[in-house]
Each structure stands twice: as structure tokens, then as C-alpha cells.
Amino acid sequence: MQLNFECRICKLIYDYDVGEVSFNEIGDLRLEIYPVCLKCKSKKWYLSEYGQSQVTKLFMSKDG
Ligand SMILES: [Zn+2]
């Protein structure tokens, strides 16, 4: 699925197809494919505000 990220280096906000999204036992996000900035190719990112709401919805929809 696509999630919305913000690059820590150049601040670009971008959608990235991360494949399967899951959560480990402490609720940390795990991605099948980790994003790379479309502009500067950095692997340093964080979830944008929109990305965080996407992940929260996903987490809420998980059973157990
Ligand atoms: Zn960047």
C-alpha cells in the first residue's frame, strides 16, 4: 500500500508504495519495502502528518 512520508534531508513529502504493512508485538510499524526519497534518494524519512493518520487507521483496523 501507499503511505505518505516526509524526507528528513530535503523535506520532500512523497507517497511511496511500501508493499505489506504490519506491526510487531509492541506496535512498531514494519514495512515490506522501505521508502527512498524520490528527490535526494535519502533513506532517512519519517511519516508525514497524513502518513501517521494512515498508519493509525490501519493499526485500529487490525484484530488483536
Ligand atoms: Zn529527500
N, CA, C, O and the ligand as a Tripos MOL2 file, in Angstrom:
@<TRIPOS>MOLECULE
protein
  257   255    65     0     0
PROTEIN
NO_CHARGES

@<TRIPOS>ATOM
      1 N           0.8290   -1.1950    0.0000 N.3       1 MET1
      2 CA          0.0000    0.0000    0.0000 C.3       1 MET1
      3 C           0.8720    1.2580    0.0000 C.2       1 MET1
      4 O           2.0610    1.2140    0.3150 O.2       1 MET1
      5 N           0.2430    2.3770   -0.3630 N.am      2 GLN2
      6 CA          0.9750    3.6290   -0.3960 C.3       2 GLN2
      7 C           0.8450    4.3700    0.9230 C.2       2 GLN2
      8 O          -0.2510    4.4950    1.4700 O.2       2 GLN2
      9 N           1.9600    4.8560    1.4260 N.am      3 LEU3
     10 CA          1.9430    5.6980    2.6110 C.3       3 LEU3
     11 C           2.6380    7.0190    2.2770 C.2       3 LEU3
     12 O           3.4250    7.1100    1.3350 O.2       3 LEU3
     13 N           2.3270    8.0160    3.0610 N.am      4 ASN4
     14 CA          2.8500    9.3570    2.8260 C.3       4 ASN4
     15 C           4.0030    9.6440    3.7880 C.2       4 ASN4
     16 O           3.8420    9.5630    5.0060 O.2       4 ASN4
     17 N           5.1490    9.9760    3.2370 N.am      5 PHE5
     18 CA          6.3640   10.1900    4.0200 C.3       5 PHE5
     19 C           6.9010   11.6040    3.8310 C.2       5 PHE5
     20 O           6.5810   12.2980    2.8660 O.2       5 PHE5
     21 N           7.7320   11.9990    4.7930 N.am      6 GLU6
     22 CA          8.4820   13.2370    4.6240 C.3       6 GLU6
     23 C           9.9650   12.9150    4.7600 C.2       6 GLU6
     24 O          10.3850   12.2330    5.6950 O.2       6 GLU6
     25 N          10.7460   13.4160    3.8130 N.am      7 CYS7
     26 CA         12.1980   13.2020    3.8290 C.3       7 CYS7
     27 C          12.8310   14.0370    4.9340 C.2       7 CYS7
     28 O          12.5100   15.2170    5.0820 O.2       7 CYS7
     29 N          13.7290   13.4340    5.7120 N.am      8 ARG8
     30 CA         14.4150   14.1600    6.7880 C.3       8 ARG8
     31 C          15.4880   15.0920    6.2370 C.2       8 ARG8
     32 O          15.9010   16.0340    6.9130 O.2       8 ARG8
     33 N          15.9310   14.8390    5.0330 N.am      9 ILE9
     34 CA         17.0300   15.6220    4.4670 C.3       9 ILE9
     35 C          16.5030   16.8180    3.6750 C.2       9 ILE9
     36 O          16.8440   17.9630    3.9720 O.2       9 ILE9
     37 N          15.6750   16.5510    2.6690 N.am     10 CYS10
     38 CA         15.2460   17.6490    1.7920 C.3      10 CYS10
     39 C          13.8030   18.0750    2.0470 C.2      10 CYS10
     40 O          13.3030   19.0010    1.4090 O.2      10 CYS10
     41 N          13.1230   17.3850    2.9970 N.am     11 LYS11
     42 CA         11.7580   17.7520    3.4160 C.3      11 LYS11
     43 C          10.6870   17.5020    2.3620 C.2      11 LYS11
     44 O           9.5510   17.9520    2.5080 O.2      11 LYS11
     45 N          11.0440   16.7960    1.3150 N.am     12 LEU12
     46 CA         10.0450   16.4430    0.3060 C.3      12 LEU12
     47 C           8.9800   15.5550    0.9440 C.2      12 LEU12
     48 O           9.2840   14.6610    1.7340 O.2      12 LEU12
     49 N           7.7290   15.8210    0.5850 N.am     13 ILE13
     50 CA          6.6370   14.9440    1.0070 C.3      13 ILE13
     51 C           6.2490   14.0960   -0.1830 C.2      13 ILE13
     52 O           5.9690   14.6140   -1.2630 O.2      13 ILE13
     53 N           6.2340   12.7900    0.0180 N.am     14 TYR14
     54 CA          6.0010   11.9030   -1.1210 C.3      14 TYR14
     55 C           5.2490   10.6510   -0.6920 C.2      14 TYR14
     56 O           5.3210   10.2160    0.4570 O.2      14 TYR14
     57 N           4.5220   10.0850   -1.6580 N.am     15 ASP15
     58 CA          3.8650    8.8000   -1.4580 C.3      15 ASP15
     59 C           4.8090    7.7120   -1.9030 C.2      15 ASP15
     60 O           5.5040    7.8540   -2.9090 O.2      15 ASP15
     61 N           4.8360    6.6170   -1.1510 N.am     16 TYR16
     62 CA          5.7160    5.5220   -1.5310 C.3      16 TYR16
     63 C           4.9740    4.2070   -1.3230 C.2      16 TYR16
     64 O           4.3180    4.0030   -0.3020 O.2      16 TYR16
     65 N           5.0900    3.3240   -2.3030 N.am     17 ASP17
     66 CA          4.4370    2.0190   -2.1920 C.3      17 ASP17
     67 C           5.3190    1.0950   -1.3650 C.2      17 ASP17
     68 O           6.3680    0.6400   -1.8230 O.2      17 ASP17
     69 N           4.8810    0.8270   -0.1470 N.am     18 VAL18
     70 CA          5.6990    0.0740    0.8040 C.3      18 VAL18
     71 C           5.3250   -1.4030    0.8800 C.2      18 VAL18
     72 O           5.8080   -2.1250    1.7520 O.2      18 VAL18
     73 N           4.4650   -1.8490   -0.0350 N.am     19 GLY19
     74 CA          4.0640   -3.2600   -0.0200 C.3      19 GLY19
     75 C           3.2080   -3.5640    1.1930 C.2      19 GLY19
     76 O           2.2950   -2.8080    1.5250 O.2      19 GLY19
     77 N           3.5050   -4.6760    1.8530 N.am     20 GLU20
     78 CA          2.7410   -5.0800    3.0330 C.3      20 GLU20
     79 C           3.1670   -4.2740    4.2500 C.2      20 GLU20
     80 O           4.3550   -4.0750    4.5040 O.2      20 GLU20
     81 N           2.1670   -3.8160    4.9950 N.am     21 VAL21
     82 CA          2.4330   -3.0960    6.2320 C.3      21 VAL21
     83 C           1.9920   -3.9660    7.3980 C.2      21 VAL21
     84 O           0.8860   -4.5070    7.3860 O.2      21 VAL21
     85 N           2.8370   -4.1020    8.3910 N.am     22 SER22
     86 CA          2.4480   -4.8720    9.5730 C.3      22 SER22
     87 C           3.0070   -4.1870   10.8170 C.2      22 SER22
     88 O           3.7240   -3.1900   10.7370 O.2      22 SER22
     89 N           2.6570   -4.7500   11.9570 N.am     23 PHE23
     90 CA          3.1080   -4.1770   13.2260 C.3      23 PHE23
     91 C           3.7230   -5.2950   14.0530 C.2      23 PHE23
     92 O           3.2210   -6.4190   14.0490 O.2      23 PHE23
     93 N           4.7910   -5.0000   14.7510 N.am     24 ASN24
     94 CA          5.3620   -6.0180   15.6260 C.3      24 ASN24
     95 C           4.6030   -6.0340   16.9560 C.2      24 ASN24
     96 O           3.6190   -5.3150   17.1270 O.2      24 ASN24
     97 N           5.0720   -6.8620   17.8940 N.am     25 GLU25
     98 CA          4.3120   -7.0660   19.1360 C.3      25 GLU25
     99 C           4.2070   -5.8110   19.9940 C.2      25 GLU25
    100 O           3.3000   -5.7050   20.8200 O.2      25 GLU25
    101 N           5.1090   -4.8730   19.8160 N.am     26 ILE26
    102 CA          4.9770   -3.6240   20.5820 C.3      26 ILE26
    103 C           4.3490   -2.5010   19.7490 C.2      26 ILE26
    104 O           4.3710   -1.3360   20.1470 O.2      26 ILE26
    105 N           3.7930   -2.8630   18.5990 N.am     27 GLY27
    106 CA          3.0540   -1.8850   17.8030 C.3      27 GLY27
    107 C           3.9180   -1.0300   16.8980 C.2      27 GLY27
    108 O           3.4490   -0.0330   16.3480 O.2      27 GLY27
    109 N           5.1770   -1.4100   16.7370 N.am     28 ASP28
    110 CA          6.0280   -0.6550   15.8110 C.3      28 ASP28
    111 C           5.7050   -1.0370   14.3720 C.2      28 ASP28
    112 O           5.4120   -2.1900   14.0540 O.2      28 ASP28
    113 N           5.7700   -0.0410   13.5340 N.am     29 LEU29
    114 CA          5.4750   -0.2220   12.1220 C.3      29 LEU29
    115 C           6.5680   -1.0390   11.4310 C.2      29 LEU29
    116 O           7.7580   -0.7850   11.6150 O.2      29 LEU29
    117 N           6.1440   -2.0250   10.6340 N.am     30 ARG30
    118 CA          7.0990   -2.7760    9.8170 C.3      30 ARG30
    119 C           6.6270   -2.6980    8.3750 C.2      30 ARG30
    120 O           5.4510   -2.9160    8.0860 O.2      30 ARG30
    121 N           7.5390   -2.3890    7.4810 N.am     31 LEU31
    122 CA          7.2090   -2.2410    6.0740 C.3      31 LEU31
    123 C           7.9120   -3.3210    5.2720 C.2      31 LEU31
    124 O           9.0250   -3.7310    5.6020 O.2      31 LEU31
    125 N           7.2530   -3.7770    4.2120 N.am     32 GLU32
    126 CA          7.8750   -4.7700    3.3290 C.3      32 GLU32
    127 C           8.9970   -4.1130    2.5190 C.2      32 GLU32
    128 O          10.0770   -4.6790    2.3450 O.2      32 GLU32
    129 N           8.7110   -2.9070    2.0320 N.am     33 ILE33
    130 CA          9.6960   -2.1470    1.2530 C.3      33 ILE33
    131 C           9.8750   -0.8000    1.9460 C.2      33 ILE33
    132 O           8.8980   -0.0890    2.1840 O.2      33 ILE33
    133 N          11.1060   -0.4510    2.2690 N.am     34 TYR34
    134 CA         11.3410    0.8170    2.9550 C.3      34 TYR34
    135 C          11.5410    1.9440    1.9380 C.2      34 TYR34
    136 O          12.2060    1.7560    0.9190 O.2      34 TYR34
    137 N          10.9690    3.0990    2.2190 N.am     35 PRO35
    138 CA         10.9870    4.1850    1.2340 C.3      35 PRO35
    139 C          12.3590    4.8250    1.0280 C.2      35 PRO35
    140 O          13.2010    4.8690    1.9250 O.2      35 PRO35
    141 N          12.5370    5.3110   -0.1790 N.am     36 VAL36
    142 CA         13.7240    6.0730   -0.5520 C.3      36 VAL36
    143 C          13.2000    7.3810   -1.1310 C.2      36 VAL36
    144 O          12.2940    7.3720   -1.9640 O.2      36 VAL36
    145 N          13.7550    8.4850   -0.7030 N.am     37 CYS37
    146 CA         13.2640    9.7880   -1.1690 C.3      37 CYS37
    147 C          13.3440    9.8740   -2.6930 C.2      37 CYS37
    148 O          14.3520    9.5140   -3.3010 O.2      37 CYS37
    149 N          12.2600   10.3600   -3.2880 N.am     38 LEU38
    150 CA         12.1870   10.4470   -4.7440 C.3      38 LEU38
    151 C          13.1250   11.5170   -5.2940 C.2      38 LEU38
    152 O          13.4970   11.4870   -6.4670 O.2      38 LEU38
    153 N          13.5020   12.4590   -4.4360 N.am     39 LYS39
    154 CA         14.3020   13.5860   -4.8940 C.3      39 LYS39
    155 C          15.7880   13.3910   -4.5840 C.2      39 LYS39
    156 O          16.6270   13.4680   -5.4820 O.2      39 LYS39
    157 N          16.1140   13.1390   -3.3050 N.am     40 CYS40
    158 CA         17.5320   13.0880   -2.9330 C.3      40 CYS40
    159 C          18.0120   11.6730   -2.6290 C.2      40 CYS40
    160 O          19.1760   11.4730   -2.2800 O.2      40 CYS40
    161 N          17.1170   10.6830   -2.7590 N.am     41 LYS41
    162 CA         17.4530    9.2600   -2.5750 C.3      41 LYS41
    163 C          17.8310    8.8990   -1.1480 C.2      41 LYS41
    164 O          18.3970    7.8350   -0.8960 O.2      41 LYS41
    165 N          17.5160    9.7880   -0.2190 N.am     42 SER42
    166 CA         17.8160    9.5020    1.1700 C.3      42 SER42
    167 C          16.8960    8.4050    1.6940 C.2      42 SER42
    168 O          15.7330    8.3120    1.3010 O.2      42 SER42
    169 N          17.4360    7.5730    2.5910 N.am     43 LYS43
    170 CA         16.6130    6.5570    3.2580 C.3      43 LYS43
    171 C          16.1860    7.0440    4.6340 C.2      43 LYS43
    172 O          15.6010    6.2890    5.4100 O.2      43 LYS43
    173 N          16.4750    8.3010    4.9350 N.am     44 LYS44
    174 CA         16.0410    8.8760    6.2040 C.3      44 LYS44
    175 C          14.7020    9.5750    6.0040 C.2      44 LYS44
    176 O          14.5970   10.5420    5.2480 O.2      44 LYS44
    177 N          13.7040    9.0810    6.6800 N.am     45 TRP45
    178 CA         12.3560    9.6040    6.4740 C.3      45 TRP45
    179 C          11.6090    9.5310    7.7760 C.2      45 TRP45
    180 O          12.0140    8.8250    8.7000 O.2      45 TRP45
    181 N          10.5340   10.2490    7.8500 N.am     46 TYR46
    182 CA          9.5360    9.9720    8.8630 C.3      46 TYR46
    183 C           8.1720   10.0830    8.2260 C.2      46 TYR46
    184 O           8.0240   10.6280    7.1320 O.2      46 TYR46
    185 N           7.1750    9.5620    8.9200 N.am     47 LEU47
    186 CA          5.8200    9.6380    8.4050 C.3      47 LEU47
    187 C           5.3550   11.0810    8.4590 C.2      47 LEU47
    188 O           5.5360   11.7630    9.4680 O.2      47 LEU47
    189 N           4.7640   11.5390    7.3870 N.am     48 SER48
    190 CA          4.1610   12.8680    7.3960 C.3      48 SER48
    191 C           2.9330   12.8210    8.3060 C.2      48 SER48
    192 O           2.5380   11.7550    8.7780 O.2      48 SER48
    193 N           2.3450   13.9720    8.5430 N.am     49 GLU49
    194 CA          1.1310   14.0110    9.3570 C.3      49 GLU49
    195 C           0.0660   13.0920    8.7410 C.2      49 GLU49
    196 O          -0.6000   12.3310    9.4430 O.2      49 GLU49
    197 N          -0.0750   13.1820    7.4350 N.am     50 TYR50
    198 CA         -1.0490   12.3420    6.7430 C.3      50 TYR50
    199 C          -0.6710   10.8610    6.8400 C.2      50 TYR50
    200 O          -1.5260    9.9990    7.0400 O.2      50 TYR50
    201 N           0.6120   10.5920    6.6970 N.am     51 GLY51
    202 CA          1.0980    9.2170    6.8300 C.3      51 GLY51
    203 C           0.7910    8.6340    8.2000 C.2      51 GLY51
    204 O           0.4210    7.4670    8.3240 O.2      51 GLY51
    205 N           0.9470    9.4570    9.2220 N.am     52 GLN52
    206 CA          0.6560    8.9920   10.5850 C.3      52 GLN52
    207 C          -0.8120    8.6410   10.7530 C.2      52 GLN52
    208 O          -1.1540    7.6600   11.4150 O.2      52 GLN52
    209 N          -1.6840    9.4540   10.1450 N.am     53 SER53
    210 CA         -3.1130    9.1420   10.2660 C.3      53 SER53
    211 C          -3.4460    7.8830    9.4740 C.2      53 SER53
    212 O          -4.3210    7.1150    9.8740 O.2      53 SER53
    213 N          -2.7520    7.6620    8.3460 N.am     54 GLN54
    214 CA         -2.9570    6.4300    7.5800 C.3      54 GLN54
    215 C          -2.5870    5.2110    8.4190 C.2      54 GLN54
    216 O          -3.3070    4.2130    8.4390 O.2      54 GLN54
    217 N          -1.4520    5.3070    9.1120 N.am     55 VAL55
    218 CA         -0.9610    4.1870    9.9110 C.3      55 VAL55
    219 C          -1.8580    3.9480   11.1240 C.2      55 VAL55
    220 O          -2.1170    2.8040   11.4990 O.2      55 VAL55
    221 N          -2.3290    5.0350   11.7330 N.am     56 THR56
    222 CA         -3.2270    4.8980   12.8800 C.3      56 THR56
    223 C          -4.5030    4.1600   12.4800 C.2      56 THR56
    224 O          -4.9590    3.2630   13.1890 O.2      56 THR56
    225 N          -5.0680    4.5420   11.3510 N.am     57 LYS57
    226 CA         -6.2740    3.8610   10.8650 C.3      57 LYS57
    227 C          -6.0240    2.3790   10.6340 C.2      57 LYS57
    228 O          -6.8450    1.5240   10.9680 O.2      57 LYS57
    229 N          -4.8710    2.1080   10.0570 N.am     58 LEU58
    230 CA         -4.5040    0.7230    9.7510 C.3      58 LEU58
    231 C          -4.3640   -0.0830   11.0410 C.2      58 LEU58
    232 O          -4.8310   -1.2170   11.1390 O.2      58 LEU58
    233 N          -3.7140    0.5250   12.0190 N.am     59 PHE59
    234 CA         -3.4750   -0.1430   13.3020 C.3      59 PHE59
    235 C          -4.7930   -0.4340   13.9980 C.2      59 PHE59
    236 O          -4.9800   -1.5120   14.5630 O.2      59 PHE59
    237 N          -5.7220    0.5450   13.9590 N.am     60 MET60
    238 CA         -7.0380    0.3800   14.5800 C.3      60 MET60
    239 C          -7.8240   -0.7380   13.9190 C.2      60 MET60
    240 O          -8.6190   -1.4100   14.5770 O.2      60 MET60
    241 N          -7.6110   -0.9450   12.6230 N.am     61 SER61
    242 CA         -8.3900   -1.9410   11.8880 C.3      61 SER61
    243 C          -7.8470   -3.3510   12.0690 C.2      61 SER61
    244 O          -8.4750   -4.3190   11.6390 O.2      61 SER61
    245 N          -6.6750   -3.4730   12.7070 N.am     62 LYS62
    246 CA         -6.0960   -4.8030   12.9480 C.3      62 LYS62
    247 C          -6.8400   -5.5000   14.0930 C.2      62 LYS62
    248 O          -7.2250   -4.8760   15.0820 O.2      62 LYS62
    249 N          -7.0260   -6.7900   13.9270 N.am     63 ASP63
    250 CA         -7.6380   -7.5690   15.0070 C.3      63 ASP63
    251 C          -6.5410   -8.1600   15.8720 C.2      63 ASP63
    252 O          -5.7440   -8.9830   15.4220 O.2      63 ASP63
    253 N          -6.5190   -7.7280   17.1140 N.am     64 GLY64
    254 CA         -5.5500   -8.2760   18.0760 C.3      64 GLY64
    255 C          -4.1570   -8.0040   17.6400 C.2      64 GLY64
    256 O          -3.2090   -8.3910   18.3250 O.2      64 GLY64
    257 ZN         14.9330   13.8980    0.1480 Zn       65 ZN65
@<TRIPOS>BOND
     1     1     2 1
     2     2     3 1
     3     3     4 2
     4     3     5 am
     5     5     6 1
     6     6     7 1
     7     7     8 2
     8     7     9 am
     9     9    10 1
    10    10    11 1
    11    11    12 2
    12    11    13 am
    13    13    14 1
    14    14    15 1
    15    15    16 2
    16    15    17 am
    17    17    18 1
    18    18    19 1
    19    19    20 2
    20    19    21 am
    21    21    22 1
    22    22    23 1
    23    23    24 2
    24    23    25 am
    25    25    26 1
    26    26    27 1
    27    27    28 2
    28    27    29 am
    29    29    30 1
    30    30    31 1
    31    31    32 2
    32    31    33 am
    33    33    34 1
    34    34    35 1
    35    35    36 2
    36    35    37 am
    37    37    38 1
    38    38    39 1
    39    39    40 2
    40    39    41 am
    41    41    42 1
    42    42    43 1
    43    43    44 2
    44    43    45 am
    45    45    46 1
    46    46    47 1
    47    47    48 2
    48    47    49 am
    49    49    50 1
    50    50    51 1
    51    51    52 2
    52    51    53 am
    53    53    54 1
    54    54    55 1
    55    55    56 2
    56    55    57 am
    57    57    58 1
    58    58    59 1
    59    59    60 2
    60    59    61 am
    61    61    62 1
    62    62    63 1
    63    63    64 2
    64    63    65 am
    65    65    66 1
    66    66    67 1
    67    67    68 2
    68    67    69 am
    69    69    70 1
    70    70    71 1
    71    71    72 2
    72    71    73 am
    73    73    74 1
    74    74    75 1
    75    75    76 2
    76    75    77 am
    77    77    78 1
    78    78    79 1
    79    79    80 2
    80    79    81 am
    81    81    82 1
    82    82    83 1
    83    83    84 2
    84    83    85 am
    85    85    86 1
    86    86    87 1
    87    87    88 2
    88    87    89 am
    89    89    90 1
    90    90    91 1
    91    91    92 2
    92    91    93 am
    93    93    94 1
    94    94    95 1
    95    95    96 2
    96    95    97 am
    97    97    98 1
    98    98    99 1
    99    99   100 2
   100    99   101 am
   101   101   102 1
   102   102   103 1
   103   103   104 2
   104   103   105 am
   105   105   106 1
   106   106   107 1
   107   107   108 2
   108   107   109 am
   109   109   110 1
   110   110   111 1
   111   111   112 2
   112   111   113 am
   113   113   114 1
   114   114   115 1
   115   115   116 2
   116   115   117 am
   117   117   118 1
   118   118   119 1
   119   119   120 2
   120   119   121 am
   121   121   122 1
   122   122   123 1
   123   123   124 2
   124   123   125 am
   125   125   126 1
   126   126   127 1
   127   127   128 2
   128   127   129 am
   129   129   130 1
   130   130   131 1
   131   131   132 2
   132   131   133 am
   133   133   134 1
   134   134   135 1
   135   135   136 2
   136   135   137 am
   137   137   138 1
   138   138   139 1
   139   139   140 2
   140   139   141 am
   141   141   142 1
   142   142   143 1
   143   143   144 2
   144   143   145 am
   145   145   146 1
   146   146   147 1
   147   147   148 2
   148   147   149 am
   149   149   150 1
   150   150   151 1
   151   151   152 2
   152   151   153 am
   153   153   154 1
   154   154   155 1
   155   155   156 2
   156   155   157 am
   157   157   158 1
   158   158   159 1
   159   159   160 2
   160   159   161 am
   161   161   162 1
   162   162   163 1
   163   163   164 2
   164   163   165 am
   165   165   166 1
   166   166   167 1
   167   167   168 2
   168   167   169 am
   169   169   170 1
   170   170   171 1
   171   171   172 2
   172   171   173 am
   173   173   174 1
   174   174   175 1
   175   175   176 2
   176   175   177 am
   177   177   178 1
   178   178   179 1
   179   179   180 2
   180   179   181 am
   181   181   182 1
   182   182   183 1
   183   183   184 2
   184   183   185 am
   185   185   186 1
   186   186   187 1
   187   187   188 2
   188   187   189 am
   189   189   190 1
   190   190   191 1
   191   191   192 2
   192   191   193 am
   193   193   194 1
   194   194   195 1
   195   195   196 2
   196   195   197 am
   197   197   198 1
   198   198   199 1
   199   199   200 2
   200   199   201 am
   201   201   202 1
   202   202   203 1
   203   203   204 2
   204   203   205 am
   205   205   206 1
   206   206   207 1
   207   207   208 2
   208   207   209 am
   209   209   210 1
   210   210   211 1
   211   211   212 2
   212   211   213 am
   213   213   214 1
   214   214   215 1
   215   215   216 2
   216   215   217 am
   217   217   218 1
   218   218   219 1
   219   219   220 2
   220   219   221 am
   221   221   222 1
   222   222   223 1
   223   223   224 2
   224   223   225 am
   225   225   226 1
   226   226   227 1
   227   227   228 2
   228   227   229 am
   229   229   230 1
   230   230   231 1
   231   231   232 2
   232   231   233 am
   233   233   234 1
   234   234   235 1
   235   235   236 2
   236   235   237 am
   237   237   238 1
   238   238   239 1
   239   239   240 2
   240   239   241 am
   241   241   242 1
   242   242   243 1
   243   243   244 2
   244   243   245 am
   245   245   246 1
   246   246   247 1
   247   247   248 2
   248   247   249 am
   249   249   250 1
   250   250   251 1
   251   251   252 2
   252   251   253 am
   253   253   254 1
   254   254   255 1
   255   255   256 2
@<TRIPOS>SUBSTRUCTURE
     1 MET1         2 RESIDUE 1 A MET
     2 GLN2         6 RESIDUE 1 A GLN
     3 LEU3        10 RESIDUE 1 A LEU
     4 ASN4        14 RESIDUE 1 A ASN
     5 PHE5        18 RESIDUE 1 A PHE
     6 GLU6        22 RESIDUE 1 A GLU
     7 CYS7        26 RESIDUE 1 A CYS
     8 ARG8        30 RESIDUE 1 A ARG
     9 ILE9        34 RESIDUE 1 A ILE
    10 CYS10       38 RESIDUE 1 A CYS
    11 LYS11       42 RESIDUE 1 A LYS
    12 LEU12       46 RESIDUE 1 A LEU
    13 ILE13       50 RESIDUE 1 A ILE
    14 TYR14       54 RESIDUE 1 A TYR
    15 ASP15       58 RESIDUE 1 A ASP
    16 TYR16       62 RESIDUE 1 A TYR
    17 ASP17       66 RESIDUE 1 A ASP
    18 VAL18       70 RESIDUE 1 A VAL
    19 GLY19       74 RESIDUE 1 A GLY
    20 GLU20       78 RESIDUE 1 A GLU
    21 VAL21       82 RESIDUE 1 A VAL
    22 SER22       86 RESIDUE 1 A SER
    23 PHE23       90 RESIDUE 1 A PHE
    24 ASN24       94 RESIDUE 1 A ASN
    25 GLU25       98 RESIDUE 1 A GLU
    26 ILE26      102 RESIDUE 1 A ILE
    27 GLY27      106 RESIDUE 1 A GLY
    28 ASP28      110 RESIDUE 1 A ASP
    29 LEU29      114 RESIDUE 1 A LEU
    30 ARG30      118 RESIDUE 1 A ARG
    31 LEU31      122 RESIDUE 1 A LEU
    32 GLU32      126 RESIDUE 1 A GLU
    33 ILE33      130 RESIDUE 1 A ILE
    34 TYR34      134 RESIDUE 1 A TYR
    35 PRO35      138 RESIDUE 1 A PRO
    36 VAL36      142 RESIDUE 1 A VAL
    37 CYS37      146 RESIDUE 1 A CYS
    38 LEU38      150 RESIDUE 1 A LEU
    39 LYS39      154 RESIDUE 1 A LYS
    40 CYS40      158 RESIDUE 1 A CYS
    41 LYS41      162 RESIDUE 1 A LYS
    42 SER42      166 RESIDUE 1 A SER
    43 LYS43      170 RESIDUE 1 A LYS
    44 LYS44      174 RESIDUE 1 A LYS
    45 TRP45      178 RESIDUE 1 A TRP
    46 TYR46      182 RESIDUE 1 A TYR
    47 LEU47      186 RESIDUE 1 A LEU
    48 SER48      190 RESIDUE 1 A SER
    49 GLU49      194 RESIDUE 1 A GLU
    50 TYR50      198 RESIDUE 1 A TYR
    51 GLY51      202 RESIDUE 1 A GLY
    52 GLN52      206 RESIDUE 1 A GLN
    53 SER53      210 RESIDUE 1 A SER
    54 GLN54      214 RESIDUE 1 A GLN
    55 VAL55      218 RESIDUE 1 A VAL
    56 THR56      222 RESIDUE 1 A THR
    57 LYS57      226 RESIDUE 1 A LYS
    58 LEU58      230 RESIDUE 1 A LEU
    59 PHE59      234 RESIDUE 1 A PHE
    60 MET60      238 RESIDUE 1 A MET
    61 SER61      242 RESIDUE 1 A SER
    62 LYS62      246 RESIDUE 1 A LYS
    63 ASP63      250 RESIDUE 1 A ASP
    64 GLY64      254 RESIDUE 1 A GLY
    65 ZN65       257 GROUP 0 **** ****
